[in-house]
Amino acid sequence: MFNSIQGVITGKFPKQIFIENNGIEWDICIPDTNLELLPVVGQTARVYTWLNHTDKSMDLYGFATAEERSLFFDLLKVDGIGAKGAVKIMSSVSSSQLTAVLEQGDLARLEKIPGVGKKTAGKMLLALKGKLTLSDTIAVPKGKKAEYADVILSLTDMGYDKRLAEQKIAELTEILSNDESFGSKNQTEKEEIIFRRALIELA
């Protein structure tokens, strides 16, 4: 089974992304919140995948990070939540927000999430409270988080979700790590480049 697909993004739509890899264009179902974490159309991206194969259909699901996919798998453990239901939930609320609501045991807020409802909310609390591993510290390695802390702070001050900002910084630093011209810049110049690219891709 394949773990991920890397290729050029050829289309981004609500809960759907197209990625071309070696002449094959993959049609992948993806939560809307994960679409925001990926580059714009025309750029290369890696999408972590899961194939749901039944006797009636074959659907490919994708996620911006392995961590997001893990949350999807956690939701599938809840009785009554299928793959499409999990995608609907993840499209309506960020992973960090969902985790916070579950950890706080906030049943009222959980019930308001589209695709949940009172009965499913209770099942989610019973199955997942205290068992999720998502945290802000996972998004960026400690060294990189400290190195670009000012950039992350600037993005959050502009209204961007902290976890989304950290994930975007992590993606950009990984992409630019092999760029010799970027490596030759001083720290201030690197921060400016990272900040500008993050603004473009988060917009």
PLY file of the C-alpha trace (Angstrom):
ply
format ascii 1.0
element vertex 203
property float x
property float y
property float z
element edge 202
property int vertex1
property int vertex2
end_header
0.00 0.00 0.00
1.29 3.48 -0.83
1.88 5.96 2.00
1.84 9.23 0.08
1.75 10.83 -3.36
4.03 13.64 -4.44
3.29 15.62 -7.56
2.07 18.88 -9.06
-1.25 20.20 -7.81
-3.52 20.60 -10.83
-6.75 21.48 -9.06
-8.10 22.44 -5.64
-11.83 22.32 -4.90
-14.02 21.92 -1.79
-12.98 18.59 -0.22
-11.09 17.61 -3.39
-7.61 17.95 -4.83
-6.04 16.79 -8.11
-2.36 15.85 -8.17
-0.42 14.80 -11.27
2.38 12.31 -10.80
4.22 10.71 -13.74
1.38 11.37 -16.16
-1.34 10.13 -13.80
-3.73 12.66 -12.28
-5.02 11.50 -8.91
-8.46 12.56 -7.67
-8.21 12.76 -3.88
-10.83 13.54 -1.25
-9.31 15.89 1.34
-10.62 17.96 4.28
-10.97 21.66 3.47
-8.74 22.58 6.42
-5.97 20.46 4.87
-6.33 22.20 1.52
-5.26 25.40 3.28
-2.04 23.72 4.40
-0.95 22.80 0.86
0.68 24.98 -1.84
-1.28 26.66 -4.60
-2.17 25.06 -7.95
0.91 24.55 -10.11
3.27 23.83 -7.22
4.56 20.48 -6.01
3.16 18.94 -2.85
3.16 15.68 -0.93
-0.20 14.32 0.19
-0.44 11.51 2.74
-3.04 9.03 1.58
-5.44 6.29 2.61
-7.33 4.06 0.18
-10.84 2.99 1.15
-11.74 -0.01 -0.99
-15.18 -1.60 -0.66
-17.26 -3.84 -2.89
-19.14 -0.75 -4.09
-16.44 1.89 -4.49
-12.77 2.80 -4.27
-12.00 6.21 -2.76
-8.63 7.82 -2.12
-8.37 10.18 0.85
-5.53 12.64 1.34
-4.06 14.79 4.11
-1.47 17.56 4.29
0.53 15.81 7.01
0.83 12.36 8.53
-0.48 13.87 11.76
-3.69 15.04 10.07
-4.15 11.55 8.69
-3.72 10.11 12.19
-6.57 12.32 13.42
-8.71 11.01 10.56
-7.95 7.43 11.67
-8.87 8.36 15.25
-12.25 9.66 14.08
-12.88 6.41 12.21
-12.63 4.59 15.53
-15.80 6.34 16.70
-18.93 4.27 16.14
-21.09 5.92 13.50
-18.36 8.03 11.86
-17.33 6.84 8.42
-14.66 8.19 6.09
-16.87 10.84 4.51
-18.18 11.87 7.91
-14.65 12.26 9.26
-13.72 14.45 6.29
-16.81 16.60 6.90
-15.87 17.06 10.55
-12.25 17.89 9.72
-13.42 20.33 7.04
-15.47 22.24 9.61
-12.89 22.65 12.36
-9.09 22.67 12.55
-7.34 19.74 14.20
-6.06 21.91 17.04
-9.56 23.25 17.74
-11.12 19.79 17.62
-8.48 18.41 19.95
-8.98 21.28 22.40
-12.76 20.76 22.47
-12.33 17.03 23.08
-9.73 17.49 25.79
-11.96 20.04 27.55
-14.91 17.68 27.33
-16.99 20.52 25.86
-20.02 18.55 24.68
-22.02 21.65 23.74
-19.34 22.96 21.36
-18.74 19.50 19.96
-22.44 19.11 19.09
-22.32 22.31 17.01
-19.65 20.98 14.64
-21.30 20.10 11.28
-21.59 16.35 10.90
-21.49 15.60 14.63
-24.74 16.12 16.55
-25.58 15.17 20.14
-25.36 11.38 19.85
-22.09 11.33 17.91
-20.58 14.00 20.17
-21.08 11.75 23.17
-19.46 8.83 21.37
-16.51 11.01 20.35
-15.87 12.11 23.93
-16.08 8.54 25.15
-13.72 7.20 22.47
-11.21 10.03 22.05
-10.93 12.25 25.13
-7.41 12.00 26.50
-6.26 9.76 23.64
-5.35 12.26 20.90
-1.70 13.17 20.47
-1.98 16.39 18.45
-0.08 19.32 19.89
1.43 22.59 18.73
4.92 21.31 19.46
4.68 18.73 16.70
4.18 21.18 13.85
7.76 22.49 13.79
10.93 20.84 15.15
12.10 22.70 18.26
15.17 24.16 16.56
13.18 25.49 13.62
10.43 26.81 15.86
12.97 28.86 17.82
14.79 29.92 14.65
11.64 31.33 13.06
9.69 32.23 16.20
9.46 35.89 15.13
7.97 34.89 11.77
5.37 32.66 13.46
4.52 35.47 15.89
4.09 37.94 13.03
1.74 35.58 11.21
-0.36 34.91 14.31
-0.52 38.66 15.02
-2.01 39.05 11.53
-4.77 36.62 12.46
-3.46 33.32 11.12
-3.96 30.18 13.20
-0.75 29.41 15.10
-0.73 25.74 14.17
-1.30 26.50 10.48
1.51 29.06 10.59
3.89 26.59 12.23
3.07 23.86 9.72
3.61 26.24 6.81
6.97 27.37 8.22
7.97 23.72 8.64
7.05 22.98 5.00
8.90 26.01 3.65
12.06 25.41 5.64
12.16 21.82 4.41
11.67 22.92 0.80
14.30 25.65 1.04
16.84 23.52 2.93
18.20 22.26 -0.41
18.34 25.74 -1.95
21.97 26.91 -1.91
21.06 30.54 -2.49
18.72 30.45 0.52
21.39 28.77 2.65
23.84 31.58 1.90
21.48 34.25 3.29
21.81 35.67 6.78
19.10 34.99 9.34
17.24 38.26 8.74
17.10 37.63 5.00
15.94 34.05 5.55
13.15 35.24 7.84
12.00 37.77 5.26
11.91 35.14 2.49
10.06 32.65 4.70
7.59 35.32 5.85
6.77 36.47 2.30
6.28 32.95 0.98
4.18 31.97 3.98
1.92 34.98 3.42
1.38 34.03 -0.22
0.61 30.38 0.52
-1.58 31.05 3.56
-3.62 33.71 1.72
0 1
1 2
2 3
3 4
4 5
5 6
6 7
7 8
8 9
9 10
10 11
11 12
12 13
13 14
14 15
15 16
16 17
17 18
18 19
19 20
20 21
21 22
22 23
23 24
24 25
25 26
26 27
27 28
28 29
29 30
30 31
31 32
32 33
33 34
34 35
35 36
36 37
37 38
38 39
39 40
40 41
41 42
42 43
43 44
44 45
45 46
46 47
47 48
48 49
49 50
50 51
51 52
52 53
53 54
54 55
55 56
56 57
57 58
58 59
59 60
60 61
61 62
62 63
63 64
64 65
65 66
66 67
67 68
68 69
69 70
70 71
71 72
72 73
73 74
74 75
75 76
76 77
77 78
78 79
79 80
80 81
81 82
82 83
83 84
84 85
85 86
86 87
87 88
88 89
89 90
90 91
91 92
92 93
93 94
94 95
95 96
96 97
97 98
98 99
99 100
100 101
101 102
102 103
103 104
104 105
105 106
106 107
107 108
108 109
109 110
110 111
111 112
112 113
113 114
114 115
115 116
116 117
117 118
118 119
119 120
120 121
121 122
122 123
123 124
124 125
125 126
126 127
127 128
128 129
129 130
130 131
131 132
132 133
133 134
134 135
135 136
136 137
137 138
138 139
139 140
140 141
141 142
142 143
143 144
144 145
145 146
146 147
147 148
148 149
149 150
150 151
151 152
152 153
153 154
154 155
155 156
156 157
157 158
158 159
159 160
160 161
161 162
162 163
163 164
164 165
165 166
166 167
167 168
168 169
169 170
170 171
171 172
172 173
173 174
174 175
175 176
176 177
177 178
178 179
179 180
180 181
181 182
182 183
183 184
184 185
185 186
186 187
187 188
188 189
189 190
190 191
191 192
192 193
193 194
194 195
195 196
196 197
197 198
198 199
199 200
200 201
201 202
